[in-house]
Amino acid sequence: MAEATTTRPRPPLPEGWKPTLLSLRLARKHPKISRAIIKWEMQRAPKATGPGDLSDLLAPGQSRPADFPSYYISNPVHHMNGLHWMHPSMGYRLERMAEDFPLGKREQIQWWVESQVLDRGVRPRRILEVGAGTGATAFVYAQVFPDAEVVGIDLSPSVLRWARKRAKELGIDNVSFYHMDSGDLSHYDDGSFDIVHESHLLHEMPSYQIDRTVREMVRVCKPGGFLGFFDWAIPENDRDWRQREGMVRNNVEPFMLDYSRADHPALLAELGCEEIVMVERHSQSASWRARKGNLG
Ligand SMILES: C[S@@+](CC[C@H](N)C(=O)[O-])C[C@H]1O[C@@H](n2cnc3c(N)ncnc32)[C@H](O)[C@@H]1O
């Protein structure tokens, strides 16, 4: 993959994922205590709730909420038993977790969007973020491109409601959040968006769903449009693999190895994408971008 160059100075990168390393150590040595702490925290954390039929989370013209794929509701992740993403405090928790992702902090995301999108002359009118979580990346796109319409989709009701609450608090009114599955964006026609982005979504899903998601991202992107990805780095040597396997065991990441074995640039090339460029790669994360071919 080619490497990106930019003259825009970037804010210093966090050295690593320190809070997670601490909690991983606790989880490895004392799994029961770690689970009990998470459960206790989640019981007390603020909740984001709404109608059980999720009617508040439908996009205009969407007749019913997305079906939940079985992997999403049957696999405990991140040391939380049961319906992890479905927990009513998940919005609150995810917003805090996401700030610790190397590409989770506002200034890092802003550097990325400005250096990789704005500085390259891309002027989008419609932007989609899949697996948008509590909106960290969608908010930056909405602020860097105030005339664009930004849509974030996710499957977690609590997360979506939290993202909406945060948008209101931040006074960002060109962003909307809806209940959809990234592997089935049939609500949107081919070529509906100028930019389609994912942040830390692909490693949370099994191989078949990664494949469906990337295909859908490319389908709903306009020919000549822009695709952006922030996610985990793909291991490159034995040491990386040992670290990744330890991380999977210790943080309960059921799909991380599927993700780590996938050849994302090859899939993008197969789908007719061009200019597939690695923007950065460091200890735990990587980001890359691509352009959908004009014939796509
Ligand atoms: C690790 S979080 C990342 C959230 C956000 N993009 C960020 O970087 O802060 C992964 C998100 O993907 C969502 N997710 C997982 N599978 C999904 C699917 N099939 N469709 C839509 N969202 C999904 C989860 O609900 C969760 O909000």
The ligand as a Gaussian input file, in Angstrom:
#p B3LYP/6-31G(d) Opt

LIG

0 1
 C      -15.502000       0.106000      19.096000
 S      -17.011000       0.929000      18.727000
 C      -16.430000       2.303000      17.741000
 C      -17.379000       3.458000      17.738000
 C      -16.919000       4.741000      17.016000
 N      -16.833000       4.556000      15.584000
 C      -15.622000       5.245000      17.560000
 O      -14.595000       5.110000      16.904000
 O      -15.637000       5.773000      18.673000
 C      -17.781000      -0.137000      17.528000
 C      -19.202000       0.268000      17.190000
 O      -19.648000      -0.548000      16.112000
 C      -21.017000      -0.842000      16.307000
 N      -21.355000      -2.006000      15.475000
 C      -20.928000      -3.284000      15.580000
 N      -21.463000      -4.042000      14.604000
 C      -22.244000      -3.214000      13.853000
 C      -23.047000      -3.390000      12.687000
 N      -23.177000      -4.583000      12.102000
 N      -23.697000      -2.325000      12.179000
 C      -23.587000      -1.095000      12.748000
 N      -22.836000      -0.863000      13.859000
 C      -22.177000      -1.911000      14.407000
 C      -21.133000      -1.031000      17.820000
 O      -22.474000      -0.911000      18.245000
 C      -20.210000       0.075000      18.329000
 O      -20.917000       1.269000      18.532000

